[in-house]
Structure formats: structure tokens, C-alpha cells
Amino acid sequence: MAVQSVDFAPSGHLSPWVPPLARSLVWRLLSDDWEYQQYGNGRVPQRGPKHYLFATPDEPHEPEDVFPRLRWGGQLVFVSLDGRHTRDLARRYAAQGFALEAGPAHLRCGRLPFFSPRLHYFVARKVRLVPPGQDTERFTYDVQLEPPVDGSRRSVVCKSVPEFESVLTRLRRRFPNVAPALLERRARKFVERIFPTFLTREAGTLMLLQDSLPSPYCLRVPRVIDVERDAHGLVRRLRMNWLRNSGPAMTQLEFARQGADLLRVIHDVGHIIHLDLRLDNFVITEDGVGFVDFGSAVRDDEDLSRNPLLGTLFEDLMRTSQIQRMLERMTASGAVTSEILKRGCHKVDKAVDCFFLAVQFNSPHANSELAGLIEYDPRGEEARALMNLTRLVLRPPDPARPIFRCARDILAGVERLQLGLELSPAP
């Protein structure tokens, strides 16, 4: 049975979700912490994964229970009267995708600390996107949060080439019937050539965007902090500022408008094609809707055929990516008839970004990190209006002369919806 601590913390300064046992300790640890004041005291909407979770032995507190309930970068504060259990649990968290921010340690809290029980605690931050040992459908980099650098208060994103053994294990799992020697050669090629090549390109793309995008748009794409290169000059580790999903919450129409506006600027000013605008690569920060993961991005004037390796890699990517498979399937079924969009099938083209942007408008809650930050009613007026916009983008009345030909046209369409106007060709 839990023993209640003496609660002397002003309730207005603590999250209402702090268990009674933990209240005095949380007040001591976090009441003056800028991050807790920004994200943890109830001011930020608590729909979807949380920025902070508070647990005692009476609540679910195992790492596998907590991991899906926290946002990336979110923190768990665990408090217990049992010191041994707290230390053992902290070690398990440190091995399962978390980093210890404080503790394990203990404090005596209350009006008479000498007579108060020892409260054992630790604070753990979720630093990995998936728990160690688990796979996603995407065969990609090692991405995790690292401590702040250069006096900054915010964590940084570190994206690095995965280890050879990790890649080999993944290949063995996916291709169990392929000869071991062939899998080893493929794994080595991934680690030594393919992953570093794409990471080098991403670093260059982000630097180009920071130089070319006007303020405040440059705040809505990652900024390179530093890179680590191998002997061949290829990037093996890339550190970027963290675009934290933190709001403010916005309407579905505003989410669509800001996404279309950012894509317009990236296409028309930055001259970059993203090529991977899945909802997982959207963020909603204090500065608005942003895009991340520019690993597949291409300059709009780039001739990939001049580099045999790049030409082959992007040819494969344009056949196998999720977006290209969807575009091919919808074109074959007649769900996409716009000649502009069909032109992007299996090709590096801005039409690919426009296609998937229009599709993403209609399922904003498919990404749990965004679910609490977008007001979405699938039966509401905004959802119906955006669905109609998407239909006109994909299936225009005249496929050879579509109304929506680029990101700028899609932005104009969303803005007309915000003004309550019917969708029609702009004068």
C-alpha cells in the first residue's frame, strides 16, 4: 500500500496527473525547470502521447508500458518508497530506449524533512524512436536524442549510420533464404556506401535550405549543428536541432495551409524536392508545421544520371518507396487522373510531393505524435472540404489541364476554403 507524502506544493504549479506520493518530490525537482513549465504542468494539451508521465509502483511503470505513451523526448518521473526496486527499474529504462536525466537518488520531502520518508526516484527521457531490438517497416538510420550542446537548453537529434551487425541482422530477418555471404556483402555496402551517401546529401540539403529559405520558414526545417565524416569525406553522423512536436494545437485547415505553404517555399525558393512527405515526417512546433527527414531530397535541377551510384539508388527508390507504390496503385485504379501527378510516377518530380501532401490532409491523426495537436473531426465541415480539395487535386475535371499543378496552387485552394469560398480556378 502506498504511503502518502506530505503535500505542500501549490497545486496550480503541478500537473494534475502527478500521483499524491510524488507531488512534494516533483515540486522540489521540477517546479523551476523550464521544460516542465513549458510542457509538463498541464498547459499543453494532453491528448495523444504525453510530454511527461508520473508513476509510482501503483501505476503501470514498466518501460514497455511507458514507451508508447510518451512523446519522443518525453520524460517519466518515477517515485517509490522502495530504493532497490527504483534502482533496478532505472537500469532497465537505461537499456530500453531511455536516458536517465536524474537519479536514481532519494530525497526527504515535507514540512518536517527529518521525519518524512525517503522518496526514491529517477527521471528518464525517451530518446529513441523505437525500443532497442524492435524494427520498423523502414530500413533506416540510428536516430536518437542527445543532451544539449553549446549551452542550449534543448536536446539535439543525432542521426548516424547504423552498425554493420545491426544491418546484417535486419537483412537476415528479411531475407532468410539468401546466402550468408551475399547478405554480408550487402550489409557492408549499406554501411560503407549507401547510408553515408544519403546522410551526406541530407546534410548538404539542410545547409542549402538554411541559406535559401526566408525567415521564419527556416525555423521549420532542421538546422545542421555538426557532422562527423569518414576518411572518404562521407557523413557518418549528423546532429541537428530538435523540432519538437509541441504545438500549439491547430485546426485541420490550418495544418493543411501551413503544410502547403512550407512545401511551396521549399519548391519555389529552396528548389528542393522532398520525395518522402509521409505524415511521420511532419512536425508541429512552436513555429508551426515543419518537415523533417530530407534524406531522399533532390535539387530540382539535379542530374542524377551523372553519378552511377546515385542514379541506381534513386531508380530503385522511385520503384519501391511507399509513396511511389501508392501513386502507381491509385493511377492504375483511376483514383489519380491528373496528368501532372501521373508524370511523377516512378520519377523524381515535384508532383510526387504535391500528390502525397494532398493525401496526408485527410488522415492527420494517423501519426500519434500529431493526434493531440490537430483538431480533426472526420465527419466535420473542414474534413469534407479538404477531402473535396484532394479529389480535385487527384481527379480534376480536365486531367490534361488540372486546376492544381503545384504546391502554390494547393495553397491557394486551402486558403479559399479558409475564406469559405468554393473551389474553382483562380482568376
N, C-alpha and C positions, 0 to 999 in steps of 0.2 A: 504494500500500500504506500502510495506517495505521501511524503511529509511536506506540508506546505511551508514555503519560506515566508518570512515577514515581508510584506509588500509595502514599500514606502515610495515606489516610483509614481510620479504623476501620470495618470492613465492617458492623458492626451498626447504624451510623448512616446508611447509604446504602441506597437501593433496590437490590435485586438486579438490576434491569434497567438500571442505568447502565453503558454501554459502558466498557471499560478506558481508552480515550483520554480520557474525560470525568470519570473518578472524582475526580481531585485537584481539578479546577476546580469540580465540583458541590459537593465538600466545602467549598471556600473560599466559594462563593456562598450555599449553602443550608443548611449544617449548623445554623445558628442561626435559620433562618427559621421562624416559627410555622406558616405554611401548609404548608411542606414537611414539617415534623414531624407535622402533622395528617394530611396526605393523600398524601405522596409517598414515604415511606421503607418502604413495604411493610406498614404496619399496617392499611391499608384494603384490603378485598378488591379484586382486580384483574380480576374478571370484568366483561365489558362495556367500554364506553368508559373511558378512564383519566383520572385527575386529573393525572398527569404522564407525559410521554413524553421520552425522552432519545435523541438521534440524533447520529451522525457521518456523514460522506459515505458510509460503507459501509452505512448503513441507509436505508430509504425515508424521505425527508425533505422532499419537495415539499409545498407547502400543501394541494393537493388530495388527497394521500395521508394527511396527518396529520389534516385536519379531521374526517373521520368517526370517527377512532379516539380523539379527545379528548372528554371531557365538556364541556358548556358551562361556561366558566370554567376549564377545564383548561389546563395550560401545557406548552409544548415547550421543552426546553433543547437547543440545537444547538451542537456543538463541532467545530471543524475546525482544521487547520494552515494552511488557505488563507484569508487575510484577505479577498481580493477576492470570492471565492465567498460567504463568510459575509455580507459587506455587501450583495451583490446579493440573496441569499436573504432577508435581513431585510427589504429593501424590498418584495419580493414578498409576504411574510407580512403586512406592514402594509397592503397593498392588498386582501387576500383574507380579511377577517373576523377578523383578529387584531390585537391591540395589543401593541406592544413594551414589556415590563416592564423589560428591562435590555439594554444593548448596542445595536448591535454594538460590541464592545470586545475587548480581549485581556488576558490575564494570563499570567505565567510561574509555573508551579506545580511543586512538587517540593521535595526536601530542599535542593537547591542551585539556587534560582530563576535565578541569573545564567546557569547552564549549561543550563537547561531550555528547551525550545522554546516559542515563543509559541503559546498556545491562544486562537484567535479564537472568539467565542461571541455568542449573543444568547438571550434568553428571551422567548417570545411567548405571550400568553394568548388563547384562543379567546373572543371577546366577542360574536359574532353567532350566532344560531340556525341560519341558513343562509348559505352563501357569497354575497357580493355578485353580483348578476346572476342568481341562481337563484330560482325561485319554489317555493312550496308550494301545496298544494291550497286552503289557506285564504287569503282575501283580507284581510289584516290589517295590523297596525301595524309600525312600525320598532322592534324590540326589541333592545337590546344592553346589555352590562355596561359600567359606567363606574367610574373609580377611586373609592376610599373617600372619604367626606366626614366632616367634623366629628371628625377624629381616630380614626374607626373603622378597623379593620383589614380589613374585608370590602368587596368591590366592591358597587355598588348597581345595581339594574335600572332602566334608563331606557326607558320606553315612550312613543313620540311619534307624532304624526300623520305619515304618510308625505308625501314631497314630491309636488307636483302631477304632475311629469313621470314619476315612478315609477308613480303610479296610472294615468296615461294610457297608459303603455307596457303595463302589465298588461292594461288594458281592450282595447287594440288587439290584443294577443296572443289574448285570449279571445274577442273578437267582431270578427273580421277583416272581416266583411261589413256592419258598421254604419257609418253615415255619420260621417266625422271630426268634424263639428260637434256631433253628438249625443254622441259619446264625450267630447268636451271638456267639454260641459255636465255630463255625469255625473261625470267626474273632479273637476270643480270642486265639485260638490255633496258628493261624498265627503270632499274635503279641508276644505271650509269648514263643513259642517254635520254630516254623518253621523259621521265618525270623532271629531271633537271632542265631539259629544253623548254617544257611548258612553264616551269616555275620562273625561268629566266625571262620568258616572254611576258608573263604576268607582271613581274617587277617592272619591266620596261613600259608596259601598258599603263600601269598605275602612275608611274612618273610622268608619262605623257599627259594623262588626264589631269593631274595636279597642275601641270604647266598651262594647259589649254582651257580648262573649264572655268567659267566665271564664278566668283563668289556669289551666293553661298552653295552653288552646286558641287564645288569641290569638297565640301564637307559631307557629301552624301555618297562618296565612294571612298574606299580605303586609301590611306596615305602610307607610303613606304617609310619605315623607321630605319631599318638597316638590312643588309643582305650578307650572307656568307657564301662564298664561291669555292668551287673546287679548282684543281690545277689547270683545268681547261677553260676556266672563266665562267662556267655554268653555275647558276644559283642553286644551292642545295638547302638553304634555309632562308626564309623570308619573314621578316617581322613587320607588322602593320598595326596601325591604330585600330582599336576595337570599336566597331559600330554596334553599340549595344541596343538590342530591342527593348525600348523603354518608354515609347510613347512620345507625345500624348496620343490618346485614342482618337480615331478619326472615322468619318463615315466611309462607306464603301465607295461612294462617288469621289470623295477627296483622295482616297487611296488610289483610285484609277487615274485621277487627274495628275497627281504628283508622279506616279509611275510613268505615265505617258510624257509628262514634261521633262523628266530626267532622261528618258530614252531619246527624246528629241534633241536635247543638248549634247548627249553623248554621240549621237549620229551626226548631227549637223555642225557642231562646234569641235568636238573631240575627234570626229572622223573615225570612231571605233565601233565595231560590231561585236556585241557581247557573245551571242550564239548559245547562251545557256541560261536564259531567263526563266528558270524554274522558280516556283514560289519559295523554295529553300534558299534562294539567292536574293530574296528581298529582305530588307530590314526596315523597321520604323523606329527612328531615333528622335532625340530632341530636335534635330534639324530637319526632320521629315523623312519621306520614303527614300531609301537608298538601295543600291545594288552592290553585291559582293561577288567574289569568285570570278575574276576575269581571266582564269587560266586558259580558256578556249578562245579568248578575244582575238580579233584580227583588225588591222588597219584597213579602211575601206579602199585604199589604193594599193594594197599589198599583193604582190605576185608570188603566191606560194609555190608555184611550179619551178621557181628559180632555185629552190632548196629541195633536193630529192627526198630528204627525210621528212621535212615539213609537208611536202606535197602528199606523201604516202599517209602520214598521220592524219591530216585533215580530210583526205579522201575517205579513210576508214571512219573518222568521226562523223562525217556527213552521211554515212550509211547507217551507223549504229546508235547514234545518240537518241535519247528519249524523245527529244523534240522532233528530230527528223523522222523517226518512226511514226509519231503521231501525225505529222504533216502528210506523210506518204499514205497512211491509212485513211485519213479524212479526205484527201484528194481522190483516192481510188473509190471511196464510197459516195462521192458527190457532196460531202459536207463542206468542202472547200472548192469554190469555183473561180475565185478571183485570180486572174492571170498574173497579177503582181505577186501574190502569195505562192502560186504554183511555180513561179520562176525560182523560188528559193528551195524547192525540193532537191535534196542531195547537193546543195551548193552553199558556199559561203556568201551570204547575201543579207542585207538589212531586212528583207522581207521575213526572214526567219525570226528575228526579234519581234517584229510587228505582229506576226502570227501568234506567238506564244504569249506576248503581253496581253492581247485581246482575249485569249483563252483564260489567262490567270485571273482576270477581273471577276470571273463568275464563281470562283471557289476560294475566296480569300482565307477561309478558316481551315483549308486543307493543311496548312502549316500551323502546328500547335503554338509555335512561338509568336505568331501573328494573331492568333484567335482572340486574345483578350484586348487587342489594340485596334480592331476594326469592327465597327458596328455593322452587323450583317444579318439581314432577315431574308432568307431565300424566297419568301413569298411577298416581300415588300416592294414598294414602288421603285426604289433605286435598283434593286436586283433585276427587276423586269426590264427597266430602261437599259441597263448595261448589257443584259442578255440580247436585247434587240440591237444594240450597237455592235456586239460581237457578231451577230448574224449578218449584219450589213458589211462588216469587215471581211468575213469569210465568204459570204454568198451575195455579192452586190447584184442589183437588178441587171446591170450590164457588165458581165465578167471581164469583157475586154477593156472597159473604161470604168474601173471601180471608183467609188467616191473616196475611199480611204486607200491611199497609196503609200503612206509613210507615217512615221511617228507623229509628225506635226499635224497631219490630218486627223489621226486618232485623238490627239489632244484637243483639237478644235471640236470634235464630236462630243467628247466628255464635257467640255465647257458649255456647249449648247444644252446638254442635259442638265447641268447645274443651273442654267438660266431658265430651265423649264421650257425650252424650245424643242420643236420637232426636229428629228434628224433629217437633214436634206443637204444637197450640195451647197457649200458656202458660196456667196456671191463673189 
